Amino acid sequence: LTISLSAIQLWLKIDHTAHPDSNNNTTRPLLEIEEEIFNSCIDKGVLCARGSWFRTEQATPLKDLFFRATFASASEQDMDKAIQRLGAAIKESFRVA
């Protein structure tokens, strides 16, 4: 494993199998869950790129849920706030108190 020391993006993998809508007979598509989290992030003042935007084969259904955060121009304080807000958006979608 080679770790880049010059990366400016952080890829975040969300365990979608823990989402309440993925464990019942009416499973929501991952794109809907991704959109819900993305929109909640925007409402909270955070912009993360949706992982689905970077798929090479758009017709293939999503198997995993990712977000990409860029930290090239963010201060450490801003990153702390953004991570807290992203966490709040994920908790909201997953219906975690």
DAFEN-V363071 format. One line per field, one symbol per residue. ss: DSSP state (H for helix, E for strand, C for the rest). phi: phi as a letter, one per 30 degrees, with the letter a starting at -180 (. if undefined). burial: I if it has 24 or more other C-alpha atoms within 12 Angstrom, else O. A space follows every 10 residues. Layout:
ss = ???
phi = ???
burial = ???
//
This chain:
ss = CCCCCCCCEE EEEECHHHCH HHCCCCCCCH HHHHHHHHHH HHHCCCCCEE HHHHCCCCCC CCCCEEEEEE CCCCCHHHHH HHHHHHHHHH HHHHCCC
phi = .ccdcbdbbb ccccdddddd dccbdcedde dddedddedd ddecibccdd eddcddbddd ddcbcbbccc bdccddddde ddddddeddd edddhcd
burial = OOOOOOOOOO OOOIOIOOIO OOOOOOOOOI IOIIIIIIII IOOOOIIIII IIOOOOOOOO OIOOIIIIIO OOOOOOOOOO OIIOIIIIII IOIIOOO
//
